[in-house]
Amino acid sequence: MAPGGGICKEVCESRSAFADYDVTTANLELRSSPFRKATTGVGGKHGMPSTSGVHELLECPVCMDLMHPPIHQCPNGHTLCSNCKARVHNCCPTCRFELGNIRCLALEKIAESLELPCRYQIFGCHDIFPYYSKLKHEQNCQFRPYSCPYAGAECSVTGDIPLLVMHLKDDHKVDMHDGCTFNHRYVKSNPQEVENATWMLTVFNCFGRQFCLHFEAFHLGMAPVYMAFLRFMGDENEARKFSYSLEVGGYGRKLIWQGVPRSIRDSHKMVRDSQDGLVIQRKLALFFSGGERQQLKLKVAGRIWKEQ
């Protein structure tokens, strides 16, 4: 038995099956991930990263990500990252000894001298970064995968734009349209039920890029409203190259919105809560709908253009 170490108590051992499942699942997912193969630095800051042996020493055996301080170790010298220390209930996933609060200072020191490629190299990022700058870069890397822009349900799918376009079409059955002008009609039989938001999404192929038109109902404070807005399937710097307009009206009245599409890097909720789009109060929406105002019938016209 290692000095100062002890086999985890029964309560910890009873959870080991769960820990084993986590470790096995994580290893299978990460070993098959394209990110795991991205270990050769080309382009950017040219050169080869540090030896693969040292690189592997810094991989957490549970999540397979590179470890950042604090790096923990058990009395037998097995290491893992601080996030996974809690996941395995303070039991070493390798030897089942109690982890305690031992830091692996030597490995943390070695990490300071490493330069490694971005984990999104397979998507086009060819830069190499000092070990401690790598994580910060990856949080904002322009090549990192996009999240699915569909807002009607929680969707965990991520990928590049072509993959997400196919995903929206095949899995979410989203309407796809070609062209930079549109005229859509939104109908809701019971507009009083604003709390049961109606999520609608249409994708437009325009200028060789894709734009997502959202239309929905929700409460803005206590006031029920409808909102339409456009999101660009790409990064923010590309989104700024485009503008769009939306208009809705009836009976000689018209509301017009003009703005810049938001990148899908910004979450759907972020855009909606910022009110960055055409916002229509329910009373006005029902007025535009005509009749006895018992049914919502809004015609939303729009146009997308490229700025010079």
N, C-alpha and C positions, 0 to 999 in steps of 0.2 A: 504493500500500500504506500502510495506516495506520501511524503511528509506533509502534514497539515491538511491532507485530503481525506475525504470519506465518501463512501458510496451513498448516493442520494437516498433519502428516507423513503419509506413505503409510499407515502403520499406523492412523492416525486416520481417513483418508479411506476405508480399506477397511471401516470400521465405519459409515460415513455412511448406507449404505442402511438399516441397522438403526435408526439415529437418525431417519432420515426416516420410517420405518414408525411409530416411537413417536410422533413429532410428529403425523403425519397421523391416526393412530388416536386419540390423545388429543384432538386438535382436534375430530374428528367426534363423539366421545362427549360431550365437554363442551359443544359448541355445541348439541347436541340435548337436553342435560340440562335439566330444569325448573329446576335451581338457577341456571343461567346467566341465566334470565329474572327471577330474584328480585332486582331492583335498585331497587325503589321502596319506601321505608320508610313504613308506615302503622301506627298504633297504637303501643303501648309508649311509647318516647320519640319523640313525633310530630315529623315534619318530613321533608324530603327529604335524602337522602345527598348527598355531594359530587358534582360534575359527572361525567357519564359519561365524559368525556374523560380526566380524571385517574384514574378507576376503571379504565379500559382500560389506561392506562400501567402500572398495578400488576398486571395479569394476566400471569402467566408464559406465554410463547408455546408452551411444551411441554405443561404439565399444565392450563393455563387457570385454575388457582387463584390467589388473591391472594398476592402475594409478601410474605414477612416477612424481616426482616434475618437473615443477611446477604443482600443483593441483589447479584448479580454482573453485570458488564457486560464486553463484549468491547472491543477498542480502537476499534471503530466505534460504540460506544454502545448496542449491542443488549443488553437485559437478560434475565435469567432467574433463577429461584429456586435456592437452594443444593442442593435435592434433585435437580433436573433437571440441574444442572451435571455431576453424576457420570453421569447417564443418557446424556448426549450425548458422554461421553468427552472432556470439556474442550474440545469444538469448538462454536463458536457455531452454533446451528441455523439462523440467518438468513443469515450471510455466510460461514460455515465458517472464520473466523479463530480462532486459538487464544485461549482465554478468559483464561488466566493467573489472577491473583488480584486483579483490580480490583474494588473495591466501588463501588456507585453510591450515595454518601452523600447526594446531593441528593434522590434518590427516596425514600430511607429517611426523610429529614427531612420531606418532603411527607406521607408516610404518617401521621406523628404527628398531623396536623391533620384527618384524615378521620374521618367517621362513616358507617358502612355497615350495611345490613340483614343480619340473619342469613340464611345460605344456605338455611335450612329454612323460609323465609317461605311458600313455596307449601304447606307442610304445616300452617301455622297460627301460626308465630312472627312477630309483628309488631313486635318491638323493634329499635332501632337502637343500635349500639355504637361506641365509639371503636375505631379501627383495630386497636390492639394488644390490645383486650379481646375482639374478635370471635372469634378462633380459640379462645380458652379457653372462651368461652360455647358455641360450637358443639360442643365435645367433650362437653358435658353437657346440651345443649338437650333439653328434654322433647319437642320435636317432631321430633327427628332420627329417621330410619327405624330400624325394628327389624330385627335379623338373624333369619333363618329358625331356629326352635327345633328343627328336626329334627336328631337327634343320631346317626342311623345312618350318615351319610355327610357329607363336607364339602359344604356348600351355601352358595353365595355370594349367594343371593337376599336382597334387603332391600326393605323397604317398610312401609306402614302396616298396621294389624292386619287390616282386611278383605282386603287383597291377600294377606297371608300365610296367612289362613284358606283362601282359595281355592287358593293354592299348595300347602298341605299336603294338601288334599283331592284336587286334580287331578294334581299331580306326584308326591307321595310316597304317595298312596293311603292316607292316614291315616284311621282310623275316627273318625267324628264322631257324638257322642251328645248328646241333649238331656236335661237333668235335673241335679239336684244330689246324687244318690246313685248309687252304682254297685257292682257286684259282678262283678269280672273273674276269669277263670281263666287262669293262665299255665302252659303245658305245655312241657317240654323233655325230649326223649327221652334225651339223654346229658348229665346234669348235671355229669359229671366234667370236661367241656371248658369250664371257666369262662373260660379265656383267650380263647376264641372267643365274646366277649360277644354276647348276644342283645339287640338294641335294640328296644324296643317303645314306641310312642307312641300315645296316644288323646287326642282333643280333646273337651272337654265344654263345651256351651253352657249357661251357668247365670247367672241374674241379669242377662241381657243381655250377659254377658262370656264370654271363652273361657279355659279352663284346660287345660294339657297334663299328662297323667299319664304319667310315665316309669317303666319297669320294666326292669332290666338286671342282668347278672351281671358281676362283675369281681373282681380281687384287692385286698384291703385289707391292704397289707403282704404277708405270705405266706398270709393266710387268704382262701379263696374265699367270697364273699358275694353275696347278692342285695339289691337296693335298689329301693324305690319312693318317688317324690317328685312333688310337684305344682309346676308353674310357671304363673305368671299372665301372660297376653298383654296387657301394659300396663306402666306404670311402677311403681316400688317404692312410692311414696306411695299409689297405688291398691291395690296388692297387700295392703297392711297393713289394708285394710278387710275382708278375708276371712280365714277360718280353715278348716282341713280336718282330717279324721282318716282314718287308714288302719288296718286291722286284718287280721291273718292268724292262723290257728290250726288246731287239730285235736286230737282225743283229749283234750279237757278242758283244753288249754292255749291261750293266746291272747297275741299281741303287739299292742299298740296304740300308734300314733304320732299325736300332735296337734301341729300347727304352723301357720305362716303361709306361704302359697305364695310362692315367690321369683319376682321379675320376670324375664322373658326378657331383660332388660338384662344380668342375670348369666348368664354363659356356662354351658352344660350342664356342662362340666368343673368349673367353679368350684363349682356346687351339689353335684355328685357328690363332689368331693374334700372338701367341708366336712361330708359325711355328714349333711346337713340333710334327713333323711327317714327312712323305715322301713328299717332295715338288718337283714337276716336271715342269720345264719350258715348255711352250706350244710348242716351236720349237722342243725340244727333245721329247715331248710326241707324236707329229705328226710324227717324225722320227721313233719312236718305232712302230707307227701305220702302217707304210709302205704305199704302193700304191702311189697315187698322193697327199697324205697328205691332202685330202679334208674331211676326216672323222676320228674321234678319235676312236681308237680301242685299248684300253689298257688292258693288262692282269696283274692283281696285285695278286701276291701269298703272302701268309703269314703263320706265325706259332705263336702260343701262348704256353708258357711253364711256369712252376712254379719254382721259385728259391728255392734252398735248404736252 
